[in-house]
Amino acid sequence: MKLVVGTIFTLISGLVQADDVRVDEAYRLASDGIIKPFDGLNQTALEARRGRIMDTELENNRGNYVYKVTILDSKGQEWEIKVDAVTGKLIEEEKES
């Protein structure tokens, strides 16, 4: 039974796992027009949650590029903002605990 549960967990984890995109690849994608320029993606994140950008990363989830931005707001709270890197649309904002 433990083996079955472990196998199922491993399979599900593999399905939802996204791969981080290397910096050079991210710049190539932006330069080739496959994803939006980073300035615009950062602006979208800052419009969702005002503050200071602490970290950014681009993920590839089976061809869906998601730009994740960590923002520190004026109250010291960290927020993770997800933006569709192709369309530039806000996907989600979540307060980090």
Buried (B, 14 or more C-beta within 10 A) or exposed (E): EEEEEEEEEEEEEEEEEBEEBEEEEBBEBBEEEEBBEBEBBBBBBBEBBEBEEEEBBBBBEEEEBBBBBBBBEEEEEBBBBBBBBBEBEBBEBEEEE
